[in-house]
């Protein structure tokens, strides 16, 4: 079997039904869909949704697995990988949607050469009216990435959003580890370690769409309690989450010395969103305290980080966001601040 589609599920039966609707129409008998439900309060409702799809599509391989206890995001992802049988695993969030022809494009990319990880362009949508809110193209056109530090740094931050991310299952199986449980970033560890020895590929077509404004349930498992709380995003939560990026990057240094510096450089270039997420919630004083806390993680090494911080402090997030939208509208992409000459900007088109 060439491809498994792995869905970690928790407490979202209605959204899971939408996700499955977007997937099964593209599936063939040579593709399996595996849902790993993580002992949520709505486990029975989720089981009924999956049973309904199995009855409606008897020729498709749709597998449902229910955890007896809540494992948390990272451990459930590991459990999911252990149950898949495809050569490659395509991850999908239980509240996201696969766009038309996505599976076909992924299979074509797999056939091109020896690939360990596939990254893709994506968009977000308003679940109320299905309006596309923003579109994210990371590079200009499809691109092959030879294994090594440049590939790791290019894929690392861009793999935080997991839907549509593809990894070779055997590589992931050999890397199985519980040491990052509770960080909510297990896929970054997998991506970084796989790209040390295996090539990457980026598909510039939009393959998935992310539901905007969805509630989160991080902090329900024993591994996550004390670090995160369901449906909350405090400065402490953001700092804890971002510290996980550095924990994993530093771990990668053990196998590819110096790669963490390349990762940090990329994180700093695009640190605006990490700052803005709290700038919209906090007073200027508390936002400055939050920025200082981030600087202590390692962001202080970059003048770009302080440029973003000062901009948000002086003008506020609303005016800064309007300016970014204006720049993107006129240039067609977000310019790469602090990048080397000739490097692509990251295209992120926002609806006004």
SEFIMAR-534371 format. One line per field, with one value per residue (C-alpha): residue number from 1; x, y, z. Coordinates in steps of 0.5 Angstrom, whole numbers, plus 500, padded with zeros to 3 digits. Example, Ala and Ser with C-alpha at 12.3 -4.5 7.8 and 13.67 -1.06 7.14 Angstrom:
BEGIN
nr = c(1; 2)
px = c(525; 527)
py = c(491; 498)
pz = c(516; 514)
//
This chain:
BEGIN
nr = c(1; 2; 3; 4; 5; 6; 7; 8; 9; 10; 11; 12; 13; 14; 15; 16; 17; 18; 19; 20; 21; 22; 23; 24; 25; 26; 27; 28; 29; 30; 31; 32; 33; 34; 35; 36; 37; 38; 39; 40; 41; 42; 43; 44; 45; 46; 47; 48; 49; 50; 51; 52; 53; 54; 55; 56; 57; 58; 59; 60; 61; 62; 63; 64; 65; 66; 67; 68; 69; 70; 71; 72; 73; 74; 75; 76; 77; 78; 79; 80; 81; 82; 83; 84; 85; 86; 87; 88; 89; 90; 91; 92; 93; 94; 95; 96; 97; 98; 99; 100; 101; 102; 103; 104; 105; 106; 107; 108; 109; 110; 111; 112; 113; 114; 115; 116; 117; 118; 119; 120; 121; 122; 123; 124; 125; 126; 127; 128; 129; 130; 131; 132; 133; 134; 135; 136; 137; 138; 139; 140; 141; 142; 143; 144; 145; 146; 147; 148; 149; 150; 151; 152; 153; 154; 155; 156; 157; 158; 159; 160; 161; 162; 163; 164; 165; 166; 167; 168; 169; 170; 171; 172; 173; 174; 175; 176; 177; 178; 179; 180; 181; 182; 183; 184; 185; 186; 187; 188; 189; 190; 191; 192; 193; 194; 195; 196; 197; 198; 199; 200; 201; 202; 203; 204; 205; 206; 207; 208; 209; 210; 211; 212; 213; 214; 215; 216; 217; 218; 219; 220; 221; 222; 223; 224; 225; 226; 227; 228; 229; 230; 231; 232; 233; 234; 235; 236; 237; 238; 239; 240; 241; 242; 243; 244; 245; 246; 247; 248; 249; 250; 251; 252; 253; 254; 255; 256; 257; 258; 259; 260; 261; 262; 263; 264; 265; 266; 267; 268; 269; 270; 271; 272; 273; 274; 275; 276; 277; 278; 279; 280; 281; 282; 283; 284; 285; 286; 287; 288; 289; 290; 291; 292; 293; 294; 295; 296; 297; 298; 299; 300; 301; 302; 303; 304; 305; 306; 307; 308; 309; 310; 311; 312; 313; 314; 315; 316; 317; 318; 319; 320; 321; 322; 323; 324; 325; 326; 327; 328; 329; 330; 331; 332; 333; 334; 335; 336; 337; 338; 339; 340; 341; 342; 343; 344; 345; 346; 347; 348; 349; 350; 351; 352)
px = c(500; 503; 499; 496; 492; 493; 488; 489; 482; 479; 472; 470; 465; 462; 469; 471; 465; 467; 474; 473; 468; 474; 478; 474; 472; 479; 481; 482; 483; 490; 490; 488; 485; 486; 483; 486; 481; 484; 479; 475; 468; 465; 468; 462; 460; 466; 466; 459; 461; 467; 462; 457; 463; 465; 458; 458; 464; 465; 471; 475; 480; 477; 480; 478; 482; 480; 485; 483; 486; 488; 495; 495; 497; 504; 503; 497; 501; 506; 500; 497; 504; 505; 498; 499; 501; 502; 509; 508; 503; 499; 497; 490; 488; 481; 478; 481; 480; 483; 483; 481; 486; 491; 492; 494; 499; 502; 503; 506; 511; 513; 514; 519; 525; 527; 523; 523; 518; 513; 511; 505; 502; 495; 490; 485; 477; 472; 467; 461; 461; 467; 470; 478; 481; 489; 493; 500; 505; 512; 516; 515; 513; 515; 522; 526; 530; 537; 537; 542; 541; 538; 533; 531; 531; 527; 522; 522; 518; 513; 511; 508; 501; 501; 495; 498; 505; 507; 513; 516; 513; 519; 523; 518; 518; 525; 525; 519; 521; 517; 522; 518; 511; 507; 511; 505; 511; 513; 512; 518; 522; 520; 521; 528; 531; 528; 531; 538; 539; 533; 531; 525; 520; 515; 508; 506; 499; 494; 493; 489; 485; 485; 479; 480; 478; 477; 478; 483; 484; 491; 492; 488; 493; 497; 503; 500; 497; 501; 504; 497; 490; 484; 481; 486; 492; 496; 503; 505; 502; 505; 512; 512; 510; 515; 521; 519; 522; 528; 528; 527; 532; 538; 536; 537; 544; 547; 546; 547; 552; 550; 543; 540; 543; 540; 533; 533; 535; 529; 525; 527; 525; 518; 517; 512; 506; 509; 509; 502; 499; 499; 500; 492; 491; 496; 497; 503; 507; 505; 507; 514; 514; 512; 517; 523; 521; 521; 528; 531; 529; 534; 530; 535; 540; 536; 535; 529; 525; 526; 524; 517; 517; 518; 513; 508; 509; 509; 504; 500; 498; 492; 496; 502; 497; 494; 501; 503; 497; 498; 505; 503; 497; 503; 508; 505; 509; 511; 518; 524; 527; 534; 535; 540; 540; 536; 532; 525; 520; 514; 508; 502; 496; 491; 484; 482)
py = c(500; 507; 512; 512; 518; 519; 523; 524; 525; 528; 531; 534; 529; 534; 537; 530; 528; 534; 532; 525; 528; 531; 525; 519; 522; 522; 515; 508; 501; 502; 508; 507; 512; 511; 515; 515; 517; 520; 518; 524; 526; 525; 518; 515; 520; 520; 512; 513; 518; 513; 507; 511; 512; 505; 503; 508; 506; 499; 498; 503; 501; 506; 504; 506; 506; 508; 509; 507; 513; 520; 520; 527; 530; 527; 520; 520; 521; 516; 511; 513; 512; 505; 503; 505; 500; 505; 507; 514; 517; 524; 527; 531; 534; 532; 539; 541; 539; 536; 540; 537; 532; 533; 525; 525; 531; 527; 521; 524; 527; 521; 518; 523; 521; 518; 523; 523; 529; 532; 540; 543; 550; 551; 556; 557; 558; 561; 555; 560; 562; 558; 564; 563; 568; 567; 563; 560; 559; 558; 558; 560; 553; 546; 545; 539; 539; 535; 532; 536; 542; 547; 542; 542; 549; 550; 545; 546; 552; 550; 543; 546; 546; 538; 537; 535; 534; 527; 523; 516; 511; 507; 513; 515; 508; 508; 515; 513; 517; 519; 524; 530; 528; 534; 539; 539; 539; 531; 532; 537; 532; 527; 532; 534; 527; 525; 530; 529; 523; 523; 529; 533; 536; 542; 542; 549; 547; 548; 541; 543; 548; 550; 551; 558; 560; 552; 551; 547; 541; 541; 541; 535; 529; 528; 530; 537; 539; 544; 547; 548; 549; 547; 553; 558; 562; 566; 568; 563; 558; 561; 561; 554; 552; 556; 553; 547; 549; 550; 544; 540; 544; 543; 536; 536; 539; 532; 529; 535; 540; 547; 546; 549; 556; 555; 554; 560; 564; 562; 563; 570; 572; 570; 571; 577; 572; 569; 576; 578; 573; 576; 583; 583; 580; 584; 591; 594; 593; 586; 585; 588; 583; 577; 580; 580; 572; 570; 574; 569; 563; 565; 571; 576; 574; 577; 585; 583; 580; 587; 590; 587; 588; 595; 596; 592; 597; 603; 602; 596; 590; 593; 598; 593; 588; 593; 595; 588; 586; 593; 590; 583; 586; 590; 585; 579; 576; 577; 580; 576; 581; 579; 574; 573; 576; 572; 568; 567; 571; 567; 568; 569; 573; 575; 577; 584)
pz = c(500; 498; 502; 509; 511; 519; 523; 530; 533; 539; 541; 534; 531; 526; 524; 523; 518; 514; 514; 512; 506; 503; 503; 501; 495; 493; 496; 492; 495; 495; 500; 507; 512; 520; 525; 532; 537; 544; 549; 548; 552; 545; 543; 542; 537; 533; 533; 530; 524; 522; 522; 518; 513; 513; 511; 506; 503; 504; 499; 502; 508; 513; 520; 527; 533; 540; 546; 552; 556; 553; 551; 548; 542; 541; 544; 540; 533; 535; 536; 529; 526; 529; 526; 519; 514; 508; 505; 507; 512; 510; 516; 517; 523; 525; 523; 517; 510; 504; 497; 491; 487; 493; 494; 486; 487; 493; 490; 483; 488; 491; 485; 483; 487; 494; 498; 506; 507; 503; 505; 501; 501; 504; 506; 512; 511; 515; 518; 518; 510; 507; 505; 504; 509; 507; 503; 505; 499; 502; 496; 489; 485; 487; 489; 491; 497; 498; 505; 510; 514; 509; 508; 515; 517; 511; 513; 521; 522; 516; 519; 525; 521; 521; 516; 509; 511; 509; 512; 510; 515; 516; 517; 522; 525; 527; 530; 535; 542; 547; 550; 546; 549; 551; 547; 541; 536; 535; 527; 528; 531; 525; 520; 522; 523; 517; 513; 516; 511; 506; 501; 502; 497; 497; 493; 491; 490; 495; 498; 505; 508; 516; 520; 523; 530; 532; 539; 542; 547; 549; 556; 557; 558; 563; 559; 557; 564; 567; 560; 556; 558; 553; 549; 552; 549; 555; 554; 558; 554; 548; 551; 553; 546; 543; 547; 545; 538; 541; 545; 539; 535; 540; 540; 532; 533; 536; 530; 525; 529; 528; 525; 530; 528; 521; 525; 529; 523; 520; 526; 527; 520; 521; 528; 527; 528; 534; 537; 534; 537; 544; 542; 540; 547; 552; 554; 551; 558; 558; 551; 552; 558; 553; 548; 553; 555; 548; 547; 552; 548; 543; 539; 542; 537; 531; 529; 525; 532; 535; 529; 529; 537; 536; 531; 535; 541; 537; 532; 535; 532; 528; 524; 523; 520; 515; 513; 512; 508; 504; 502; 500; 496; 492; 492; 492; 497; 504; 503; 507; 512; 514; 508; 504; 497; 492; 497; 496; 501; 504; 500; 505; 502; 507; 505; 507)
//
